[in-house]
């Protein structure tokens, strides 16, 4: 059965060795979907900074409410 949902996002490649034996190998799909690594790194840094600023804001609000 050749169903995408059964192979968990892995593409199944069938290779033949020198003796003609078939061998199944798996290739993981790219997660960046064609975006450059520099672009993805900049996005990750921006998301990380947003999370840090959000945590600082929540902690500041909690401290302010205790005073």
N, CA and C atoms as a LAMMPS dump frame, in Angstrom:
ITEM: TIMESTEP
0
ITEM: NUMBER OF ATOMS
201
ITEM: BOX BOUNDS ff ff ff
-5.0000000000000000e+02 5.0000000000000000e+02
-5.0000000000000000e+02 5.0000000000000000e+02
-5.0000000000000000e+02 5.0000000000000000e+02
ITEM: ATOMS id mol type element x y z
1 1 1 N 0.852 -1.172 0
2 1 2 C 0 0 0
3 1 3 C 0.898 1.235 0
4 2 1 N 0.712 2.132 -0.941
5 2 2 C 1.539 3.32 -1.068
6 2 3 C 0.718 4.529 -0.627
7 3 1 N 0.725 4.805 0.653
8 3 2 C -0.047 5.918 1.193
9 3 3 C 0.896 6.865 1.923
10 4 1 N 0.778 8.166 1.652
11 4 2 C 1.667 9.149 2.269
12 4 3 C 1.571 9.124 3.783
13 5 1 N 0.397 8.887 4.322
14 5 2 C 0.206 8.978 5.778
15 5 3 C 0.87 7.816 6.503
16 6 1 N 1.147 6.732 5.821
17 6 2 C 1.77 5.595 6.47
18 6 3 C 3.283 5.718 6.547
19 7 1 N 3.903 6.545 5.722
20 7 2 C 5.359 6.629 5.759
21 7 3 C 5.852 7.82 6.568
22 8 1 N 4.977 8.494 7.287
23 8 2 C 5.32 9.552 8.234
24 8 3 C 6.18 10.639 7.613
25 9 1 N 5.856 11.033 6.392
26 9 2 C 6.563 12.132 5.757
27 9 3 C 7.918 11.783 5.188
28 10 1 N 8.265 10.525 5.172
29 10 2 C 9.556 10.113 4.626
30 10 3 C 9.334 9.563 3.219
31 11 1 N 10.148 10.008 2.298
32 11 2 C 10.052 9.512 0.941
33 11 3 C 10.838 8.204 0.863
34 12 1 N 10.227 7.193 0.299
35 12 2 C 10.883 5.893 0.19
36 12 3 C 11.562 5.821 -1.174
37 13 1 N 12.86 5.622 -1.159
38 13 2 C 13.64 5.488 -2.382
39 13 3 C 14.109 4.051 -2.492
40 14 1 N 14.024 3.489 -3.682
41 14 2 C 14.498 2.129 -3.897
42 14 3 C 15.761 2.215 -4.754
43 15 1 N 16.861 1.736 -4.189
44 15 2 C 18.139 1.742 -4.888
45 15 3 C 18.534 0.313 -5.215
46 16 1 N 19.28 0.186 -6.285
47 16 2 C 19.831 -1.114 -6.629
48 16 3 C 21.337 -1.064 -6.403
49 17 1 N 21.849 -2.089 -5.733
50 17 2 C 23.299 -2.148 -5.561
51 17 3 C 23.93 -2.793 -6.793
52 18 1 N 25.234 -3.024 -6.756
53 18 2 C 25.955 -3.551 -7.921
54 18 3 C 25.508 -4.959 -8.308
55 19 1 N 24.989 -5.7 -7.342
56 19 2 C 24.543 -7.065 -7.622
57 19 3 C 23.102 -7.103 -8.135
58 20 1 N 22.435 -5.948 -8.165
59 20 2 C 21.06 -5.892 -8.652
60 20 3 C 20.012 -6.078 -7.573
61 21 1 N 20.448 -6.175 -6.319
62 21 2 C 19.501 -6.32 -5.214
63 21 3 C 18.862 -4.97 -4.903
64 22 1 N 17.571 -4.988 -4.633
65 22 2 C 16.861 -3.752 -4.308
66 22 3 C 17.005 -3.455 -2.815
67 23 1 N 17.203 -2.189 -2.519
68 23 2 C 17.381 -1.766 -1.131
69 23 3 C 16.528 -0.518 -0.918
70 24 1 N 15.709 -0.535 0.136
71 24 2 C 14.876 0.634 0.441
72 24 3 C 15.657 1.588 1.336
73 25 1 N 15.632 2.846 0.976
74 25 2 C 16.222 3.876 1.818
75 25 3 C 15.183 4.965 2.023
76 26 1 N 15.311 5.696 3.098
77 26 2 C 14.366 6.756 3.414
78 26 3 C 15.055 8.102 3.311
79 27 1 N 14.342 9.079 2.768
80 27 2 C 14.857 10.438 2.701
81 27 3 C 13.865 11.338 3.413
82 28 1 N 14.349 12.059 4.422
83 28 2 C 13.486 12.96 5.183
84 28 3 C 13.181 14.191 4.346
85 29 1 N 11.94 14.626 4.373
86 29 2 C 11.547 15.825 3.648
87 29 3 C 12.207 17.041 4.273
88 30 1 N 12.511 18.044 3.444
89 30 2 C 13.095 19.285 3.951
90 30 3 C 12.037 20.059 4.703
91 31 1 N 12.419 20.587 5.837
92 31 2 C 11.448 21.341 6.629
93 31 3 C 11.434 22.822 6.263
94 32 1 N 12.47 23.321 5.585
95 32 2 C 12.523 24.754 5.258
96 32 3 C 11.705 25.107 4.026
97 33 1 N 11.316 24.135 3.246
98 33 2 C 10.495 24.316 2.054
99 33 3 C 11.08 25.369 1.102
100 34 1 N 12.361 25.29 0.856
101 34 2 C 12.998 26.154 -0.124
102 34 3 C 13.518 27.471 0.413
103 35 1 N 13.33 27.742 1.666
104 35 2 C 13.843 28.998 2.227
105 35 3 C 15.331 28.848 2.522
106 36 1 N 16.051 29.958 2.453
107 36 2 C 17.492 29.892 2.697
108 36 3 C 17.759 29.727 4.199
109 37 1 N 18.863 29.088 4.546
110 37 2 C 19.201 28.916 5.965
111 37 3 C 19.368 30.256 6.693
112 38 1 N 19.887 31.276 5.99
113 38 2 C 20.051 32.586 6.634
114 38 3 C 18.689 33.191 6.97
115 39 1 N 17.735 33.039 6.057
116 39 2 C 16.395 33.555 6.284
117 39 3 C 15.748 32.841 7.472
118 40 1 N 15.878 31.524 7.54
119 40 2 C 15.285 30.765 8.642
120 40 3 C 15.953 31.125 9.967
121 41 1 N 17.265 31.33 9.956
122 41 2 C 17.963 31.695 11.187
123 41 3 C 17.481 33.05 11.705
124 42 1 N 17.28 34.003 10.797
125 42 2 C 16.792 35.318 11.2
126 42 3 C 15.381 35.216 11.784
127 43 1 N 14.551 34.373 11.208
128 43 2 C 13.189 34.196 11.726
129 43 3 C 13.21 33.543 13.101
130 44 1 N 14.078 32.537 13.277
131 44 2 C 14.181 31.883 14.577
132 44 3 C 14.68 32.842 15.649
133 45 1 N 15.647 33.689 15.301
134 45 2 C 16.151 34.672 16.263
135 45 3 C 15.05 35.66 16.641
136 46 1 N 14.256 36.085 15.659
137 46 2 C 13.154 36.995 15.942
138 46 3 C 12.112 36.358 16.838
139 47 1 N 11.79 35.095 16.593
140 47 2 C 10.821 34.389 17.446
141 47 3 C 11.372 34.205 18.859
142 48 1 N 12.64 33.893 18.965
143 48 2 C 13.26 33.725 20.284
144 48 3 C 13.244 35.025 21.072
145 49 1 N 13.558 36.132 20.407
146 49 2 C 13.534 37.426 21.068
147 49 3 C 12.119 37.775 21.528
148 50 1 N 11.125 37.453 20.709
149 50 2 C 9.733 37.715 21.075
150 50 3 C 9.338 36.932 22.322
151 51 1 N 9.727 35.665 22.393
152 51 2 C 9.407 34.842 23.559
153 51 3 C 10.078 35.398 24.81
154 52 1 N 11.339 35.798 24.687
155 52 2 C 12.063 36.348 25.843
156 52 3 C 11.404 37.641 26.324
157 53 1 N 11.058 38.526 25.403
158 53 2 C 10.401 39.773 25.79
159 53 3 C 9.034 39.519 26.417
160 54 1 N 8.306 38.532 25.921
161 54 2 C 7.008 38.187 26.502
162 54 3 C 7.178 37.693 27.936
163 55 1 N 8.173 36.826 28.165
164 55 2 C 8.406 36.32 29.525
165 55 3 C 8.815 37.444 30.471
166 56 1 N 9.649 38.377 30.004
167 56 2 C 10.041 39.513 30.831
168 56 3 C 8.815 40.361 31.178
169 57 1 N 7.923 40.559 30.21
170 57 2 C 6.707 41.337 30.452
171 57 3 C 5.809 40.651 31.473
172 58 1 N 5.636 39.334 31.366
173 58 2 C 4.789 38.602 32.317
174 58 3 C 5.385 38.652 33.714
175 59 1 N 6.69 38.447 33.82
176 59 2 C 7.343 38.502 35.133
177 59 3 C 7.241 39.902 35.715
178 60 1 N 7.438 40.922 34.873
179 60 2 C 7.296 42.304 35.347
180 60 3 C 5.89 42.597 35.827
181 61 1 N 4.88 42.106 35.125
182 61 2 C 3.494 42.328 35.541
183 61 3 C 3.198 41.625 36.856
184 62 1 N 3.747 40.423 37.041
185 62 2 C 3.533 39.713 38.305
186 62 3 C 4.19 40.44 39.469
187 63 1 N 5.388 40.937 39.249
188 63 2 C 6.079 41.684 40.307
189 63 3 C 5.332 42.973 40.613
190 64 1 N 4.843 43.655 39.576
191 64 2 C 4.114 44.903 39.77
192 64 3 C 2.828 44.672 40.572
193 65 1 N 2.156 43.564 40.339
194 65 2 C 0.923 43.268 41.07
195 65 3 C 1.171 42.876 42.523
196 66 1 N 2.377 42.426 42.847
197 66 2 C 2.706 42.052 44.228
198 66 3 C 3.011 43.27 45.083
199 67 1 N 3.4 44.348 44.462
200 67 2 C 3.806 45.546 45.214
201 67 3 C 2.598 46.252 45.767
